[in-house]
């Protein structure tokens, strides 16, 4: 077992390969992502102390809110597809949209109540 502190820059890699299982449980590469700088932390490692050299506060590369929203949507969509493809037992998926006038999106119990009342009324 390795003990002591290791600089995070020595651990990070510049590439990541996503694997997905087929129907037989055999994993195959789905996508390969490569950057010019090391940004990916290998599985099983985490940074415990973040020094100023490990974390740099930078302004968004895209200050345009519309562009940020589009990129956020694409990240969420890709994460959802990865989840669905890795879980063959999923046979349906539902997304519900509730008006912010009806319920506070940060109140879990209120959202559950609105969703349940919508399912029970016909």
C-alpha positions as CSV (number, residue, x, y, z in Angstrom):
1,X,0.0,0.0,0.0
2,X,1.3,3.5,-0.9
3,X,1.3,5.9,2.0
4,X,2.2,9.6,2.1
5,X,1.3,12.4,-0.2
6,X,1.5,12.2,-3.9
7,X,1.1,15.2,-6.2
8,X,-2.2,14.9,-8.0
9,X,-0.5,15.9,-11.3
10,X,1.6,12.7,-11.2
11,X,-1.5,10.5,-10.9
12,X,-3.8,12.1,-13.5
13,X,-3.9,10.9,-17.1
14,X,-4.9,12.6,-20.3
15,X,-7.2,9.8,-21.7
16,X,-10.2,7.9,-20.5
17,X,-11.9,4.9,-22.1
18,X,-15.6,4.1,-21.3
19,X,-16.5,0.5,-21.5
20,X,-20.1,-0.9,-21.8
21,X,-21.2,-4.5,-21.3
22,X,-22.9,-6.5,-24.1
23,X,-25.7,-8.9,-23.5
24,X,-23.2,-11.6,-22.3
25,X,-21.6,-9.3,-19.8
26,X,-18.4,-8.8,-21.9
27,X,-17.1,-5.2,-21.8
28,X,-16.3,-3.4,-25.0
29,X,-14.9,0.1,-25.5
30,X,-17.7,2.7,-26.1
31,X,-15.7,5.9,-26.4
32,X,-12.2,7.2,-26.0
33,X,-11.6,10.8,-24.7
34,X,-8.2,12.4,-25.0
35,X,-7.1,15.8,-23.9
36,X,-3.7,17.6,-24.3
37,X,-3.4,17.9,-20.5
38,X,-3.8,15.3,-17.8
39,X,-7.3,15.8,-16.2
40,X,-8.6,12.3,-15.4
41,X,-8.0,10.7,-12.0
42,X,-7.5,6.9,-12.3
43,X,-10.1,4.7,-10.5
44,X,-9.3,4.0,-6.9
45,X,-7.4,7.3,-6.3
46,X,-8.7,10.6,-4.9
47,X,-7.2,13.9,-3.8
48,X,-7.3,14.4,-0.1
49,X,-5.7,17.9,0.2
50,X,-6.2,20.3,-2.6
51,X,-3.5,22.9,-2.7
52,X,-3.6,26.1,-4.7
53,X,-1.5,24.3,-7.4
54,X,-4.0,21.5,-7.7
55,X,-7.1,23.7,-8.0
56,X,-7.0,26.8,-10.2
57,X,-10.0,29.2,-10.2
58,X,-10.7,30.1,-13.7
59,X,-13.5,31.9,-15.5
60,X,-15.8,29.9,-17.6
61,X,-14.5,29.3,-21.1
62,X,-18.0,30.1,-22.4
63,X,-19.4,33.0,-20.5
64,X,-22.5,32.8,-22.6
65,X,-25.2,31.2,-20.4
66,X,-26.9,29.6,-23.4
67,X,-23.7,27.8,-24.3
68,X,-23.2,26.7,-20.7
69,X,-26.7,25.3,-20.6
70,X,-26.3,23.5,-23.9
71,X,-23.0,21.8,-22.6
72,X,-24.7,20.9,-19.3
73,X,-27.6,19.3,-21.2
74,X,-25.2,17.3,-23.3
75,X,-23.2,16.1,-20.2
76,X,-26.5,15.0,-18.5
77,X,-27.7,13.3,-21.7
78,X,-24.4,11.4,-22.1
79,X,-24.5,10.3,-18.4
80,X,-28.0,9.1,-18.7
81,X,-27.2,7.1,-21.9
82,X,-24.2,5.6,-20.1
83,X,-26.4,4.6,-17.2
84,X,-29.1,3.1,-19.4
85,X,-26.6,1.2,-21.6
86,X,-24.8,-0.2,-18.5
87,X,-28.1,-1.4,-17.0
88,X,-29.8,-3.9,-19.3
89,X,-32.6,-4.5,-16.8
90,X,-34.0,-1.0,-17.5
91,X,-37.1,-1.5,-19.7
92,X,-38.6,2.0,-19.3
93,X,-37.6,5.4,-18.2
94,X,-39.8,8.4,-17.4
95,X,-39.0,12.1,-17.0
96,X,-41.5,14.4,-15.4
97,X,-41.6,18.2,-15.6
98,X,-43.4,20.1,-12.8
99,X,-44.2,23.8,-13.0
100,X,-42.1,25.9,-10.6
101,X,-45.3,27.7,-9.8
102,X,-46.7,24.5,-8.3
103,X,-43.8,23.2,-6.3
104,X,-40.3,24.2,-5.0
105,X,-37.8,22.0,-6.9
106,X,-35.6,21.7,-3.8
107,X,-38.4,20.3,-1.6
108,X,-38.3,16.5,-2.2
109,X,-41.5,15.7,-0.2
110,X,-43.5,18.3,-2.1
111,X,-42.3,17.0,-5.5
112,X,-43.2,13.4,-4.5
113,X,-46.7,14.6,-3.4
114,X,-47.3,16.4,-6.7
115,X,-46.1,13.5,-8.7
116,X,-48.2,11.0,-6.7
117,X,-51.3,13.2,-7.0
118,X,-50.8,13.4,-10.7
119,X,-50.6,9.7,-11.0
120,X,-53.7,9.0,-8.9
121,X,-56.0,11.5,-10.7
122,X,-57.2,10.6,-14.1
